[in-house]
Amino acid sequence: MGTNEILEGNWEKDFVLSLDNATATSAQGIVNNSHDSIMPHSSQFQSLAIKFAHENNLKARRKLLEIYRNHLMNFKRSILINRRRWQQRLQRRQALLRSFFMQHILELETSFLELIPIPKLGSIQLRKELPKALLLTEEPVAPVYMRKFYEDVMGIKSEDDWISNFRMRKSSFEWICDQLKEVMQPSGQTSPFHKLASHEQQIAMGLYAFATGNNYGEIARMFQITSRQTIYKFMKLFAEAILKKWGKQFLTMPSTEEEYDAIGNAFYNASNMPPVVIGVLGICELTTKSVKLNSNSNESANSTIIMQMLIDNKLCFRKVKFDSNQPSLFLEETNEISNLPPKLISEKRVSRFVVTPDTYYPLRKWLMHKYQEPAVPHEFDFNEAVDNLFVFRDKALQRLFARWRILKWNYDLNSRTIDKIALACCVLHNVLEENEEPFEKEWAKWMNLESTKFTMSTRFKPVLNVLQGRAYSWEADGAAEVREFLGRTISSTEM
């Protein structure tokens, strides 16, 4: 039998059909997972089989068989790759489900531990053997303090880890612990909290809670505390200790005229505003624990308080005040700024003032804000100088909220507690700025604070021209003339 007769036999169709059947059988197991990748190969096999059946030239048939073989190898390779990718996706999905499951188990465990404290569980079997006097005066048993707690439990092994967890270097943390030791644990005085944790652990818990804003349950697990309510109390004690130790030292107005001059000159170099500015006023809102709208309704709404801060040239807070309805810092006719002696500028006596947001504060000699509708060159120059001063406000508030995330995530804190914690955060901010502690820009990026303008919501109305219950005219006060003089002075120095 010749070669042509062999090729013309019926075995050709049987060969192609058997090859197609084998291919289809190998793909049957994973067709549901790689249907999109199998379909192109199936059509290619079918077209090659048709060409092979109708081709009479031997060389052409060999080429078709070679192409068929290459397609089959590529098909097998794609099947293996798809199968491997499908297995990898399955493994990742299973790992993710395991992670969610373990997280849910940890949350349930924390909730259970909050309901039944662990120290009391260990004493259930011994209750019958203990005297009644001891049972009546029972106190929580302190958890075992692990050796090298920061390295073993918190994973702090480098200077960057200290900065990430506590927003400060290890040396600064140790200095704060040394300074607050006598305030947090006075000699000769004891309390149940002293048995639960040393003053160093309390400071570590407070700083970690302030910096991360994490759930109290997570912090309790990390520091081996059985109740998250204890973490809440530690935070309050830590904030009170900071205010008692450093509140008057690091949160105070300048005391000498030289200090005011230094601040004014620094602002002048940065903005070309005449050196009579003593600070920039920042305003923002803090959200507190939800409160019921009325006694007859189950509906609730988040309560907010207004936080007002005077910021100096070093990005430090000089004065902080909280209000619930309307800003009131420095609005009194007699205050720390209005009583300051004026400064001679271009042979004119000009009162020292702070720069305020124009939306909320009226114009006063000691409260200056931008022209709302500038029309002439010196008005535009004055507004530009004010914008340059607002850079200090924005940077200071960004650093405050990026360092201490609890100010953003404080929904479990009532208004009285958030006042203390916010003041403590301002004091800590000043301490770190004075100590030139590093600030990571990633903290602000992570919280989307890099371009945030800290203002109040539109539900707050601007402050009316009323002082101490009577109408007040800024025109009679001469504030408009002072602002115009400052604008012309800026324009003359820029020419």
Secondary structure, DSSP 8 states (H G I E B T S, - for coil): --HHHHHHSTHHHHHHHHHHHHHHHHHHTTTTTSHHHHHHHHHHHHHHHHHHHH---HHHHHHHHHHHHHHHHHHHHHHHHHHHHHHHHHHHHHHHHHHHHHHHHHHHHHHHHHHS-HHHHTTTTTTTTS-HHHHHT---------TTHHHHTS---SHHHHHHHHSS-HHHHHHHHHHHHHHHS-TT---HHHHH--HHHHHHHHHHHHHH---HHHHHHHTT-S-HHHHHHHHHHHHHHHHHHHHHHHS----SHHHHHHHHHHHHHHH---TTEEEEEEEEEEEEEEEES-TT---EEEEEEEEEEEE-TTS-EEEEEEESSS--TT-SSSSTTTTS--EEETTEEE--EEE--TTT----SSEE---SS--SHHHHHHHHHHHHHHHHHHHHHHHHHHH-GGGTS-TT--HHHHHHHHHHHHHHHHHHHHTT----HHHHHHTT-TT------TTS----SEETTEE--HHHHTHHHHHHHHHHHHHHHH-
